[in-house]
Amino acid sequence: MAQRRRKEQLAKQKQRRSILLCIGGGIGAMLLSLIICIIVFGIPSESEPVSAPVSTLIPYDVTQPFSTSDLTSTQMNQLRTSGRISVSDGPRGISVGDSLDTLLSRYPSTYTDIQNTGDLTGEQSNEEMILYCADYFENQNGIMTALPPRGLITVDSGEITVTLMAPISAYPAGTLTNYSQYEHVYCIYTISPDTMTIQSIILGLSQ
């Protein structure tokens, strides 16, 4: 049983590497839609909370979205002061130099979709892949929108970013289009398309 589980994990890891290489190379919208489905089923889910490395001292659960609980009190105080900070060691033990594959394995992939924000010309357009979100709705401008807490992968002209956003406190019941009126914390990972590793980590507070 253990050997079989190990083989399944290795197969899933190879599958994720293929996914990430495709994203980094700039692929079409239809293929990207297929890759979204593979990401959802390719990243193994975890049922037990995982302890972060000692340097972070914050436990986390990979089935739960990014939230303020992933930040230290020092980081929150810095965000209250400056609004935005650059760090080398981010939430859930993810650091600059880690792979995109590792980053994706620390967060859920429970809901995905794709938004094309540019005309399809046969070349890679600006696209967003939704890793997870609280809800998915049409705003007043007719644009489908992911309600935080949410995780997005943006591929734009070969540049890859992963943006995680969560409200500081729970929204009032019925909150949808007016969610931007509330305070949020976010984490932005910039990914090198050449090495598929994290180049920078930005933590921020939007008010």
N, C-alpha and C positions, 0 to 999 in steps of 0.2 A: 504493500500500500504506500509506504514512504517513497519507494523508488518511482512508482507511478506518479505520485504527486510531484516529485522532483522533475520528472520528464515534462509534465504539463506546465510547470512553472517556467522551465527553460524554453518551451515552445512559445509561451506567451511573451517572454522577454524578446525572443527573436522577432515575433510579430510586431511588437512595439517599436523595435529598432527600424524595421522596414517602414512603418508608419511615419516615423520622425524623419527619415531620409527623404521620403516623398514630399513631406511638408517643406523641408528645407530646400528642395530642388525647384519648387514652384510648379504646382500642378493645377489642372483645370478644376472648375467648380463641381462638375459631376463626379470626378474622381475624389475630390475632397469630401463630398457628401458620403461616399462609400467609406472613406478612411475614418470619418466620424463614428460610423457604426462599429468599425473594427476597434477604435479606441475604447468605446464603451464596453465591449465584450472582451477586449484583450487585456485590460488592466485588472489584475486579480483584486477582488474585494477582501477586506479584512473585517472580521467580526469582533476582534479584541482590540482594545486601545493599545497603542504602541508608545513606548517611552522615547522621547527625543534624546539626542546625545546630551551628555552631561553639561556641555557648554550652554544649552538653552534652558535646562531645568524646567521645561514646560511639557507635560504629557499631552498627547494628542490622539485623535481617533481618525484614521484615514477615510472613514465613511462620513465624516462631518465636514461641512464647508469651512473655509477660512473665516475667522472671527477675531474679536478683540482678545479672546482668551489665548490666541497664538502669540500675542505680544507681551513683552515684559513690562513691568511698571515703569522702568526707566525709559523704554521706547515710547510708551504712551505719554510720559511727561515731556519728552523731547518733541513729540508731534504736537502737543498742546502749545509748545513754545514756538516752534519753527514751521509747523504745518507739513513739512516734508523732509525726510532724511535719507541718506544713502548708507547702506550697510553691506558688509561682506558676508555676514552670517544672518540669514533670514529666518522666518518662521519654520517650524517643524524640522529643524536641523538641515535645511537646504542652504547651501553656501555658493558663492561665486566659484565657478569651475565645475560644479556638479552638472550632470547631464539632464536634458529635458525629460528623458525617460524616468530618471529618479524623481524629478519634480512632480511629474504626473502621477507617480505611484503614491504620493503623499496626500492626494486629494481625491474626492469622489468624481466619478464621471457618470452621473445618473440621468442627465438630460442633455441632448445635443441637438443643434440645428445649425444652419448656415445662413449668413446674411451677406449678400453681394452688395457692396456699396459703390461699385464702379461698373461701367458697361463691360460686358464680356467681349473681348476683342481677339481671343485666341491666346492672349498672354495672361499671366497671373494678375488678377485684380485684387483690390482690397477686400479681404474676407475675414469674417469672425466665426469661430467655432465655439459653441457653447459647451463647456464641460459640465456645468451644473447651474441651476438657478432655482429660486423659490417659486417663480411663476413665469409664464411666457404669454405676453398679451400685446394687443395692437393699441398703440398710443393715439393721441388725437390727430397726428399727422399721417396715420395709416401705416406706421412703421412697427414691425414686430419688435418687441423689447423684452429683454431678460431682466426680471426683478431680482435685486440682491436679496440675500447673499448669492453671488454668482461668480463663476470662473470662466474667463474667455481666453481663447488663443486667437491672436490677430496675425494674419500673414499679409504683409503689404510690401510689394516690390522686393520680395526676398527678405524683408526684415520680419523677425518673429518676436512677438511679445506675449507674455502670459499675464493677465490682469485679474487679480482677485479683489473683490469688493464685498463689504458687509456693513450693515447699519450698526452704529454704536449701541443702540438699544432697539428692541423689537418695534416694528411699525404698528401704528394703530390699526385696528381691524378695517379691512377694505382698502388699504393703501395700494395703489397701482401707479397711475400716471403721475401722481404728486410725490413719488418716493424721493425725488431729488431735493425736496425741501428739508429733508432730514440729514443729520450728520452721519458720515460714513468713514470707515477706515479702509485703506486699500494697500495692496502690495503689487508692484510691477516688476516682473522679471524680463530682462532683455536677453534674448538667445542668439548666439552666434550661428548663422546658417551654415558656416563652414565646418564647425566642430560639433554643433548641436549641444553646446554647453552654455551655462549661464554666464553672461558678461557683467551684468550689474543687477542690483536689487534695490528698489526704491520703496520706502514705506511712506504713506501719506495720510492726511486727514482732510476730508472735504467738508465744508460747512455751508 
